[in-house]
Amino acid sequence: MTGKADLRDAAWRMFEAVVKATQTPPALVVSADCFGIVTKFQFFFWLSETLKYFYLIFSPPDIVNLDDHVFNTEAHPFRRLK
């Protein structure tokens, strides 16, 4: 979205790391938390937030005008007040 290749490259490496750490045959899931507790579920924010951020990073720069909009923590665009 910013058009900066270095940010897209870093984001792609992050995406690959997430997939590598969470991939199972049926879906991407959390396999263990920081305490070593094994789980088999997908956090709600994976689709609603994380993938949306990746989508925006790889989107063309003109998808949302960053001079006119800001994003909340869930990647929803809001028009800036003038």
Secondary structure, 3 states (H helix, E strand, C coil): CCCCHHHHHHHHHHHHHHHHHHECCCCECEEECCCCCEEEECCCHHHHHHHHHHHHHCCCCCCCCCCCEEECCCCCEEECCC
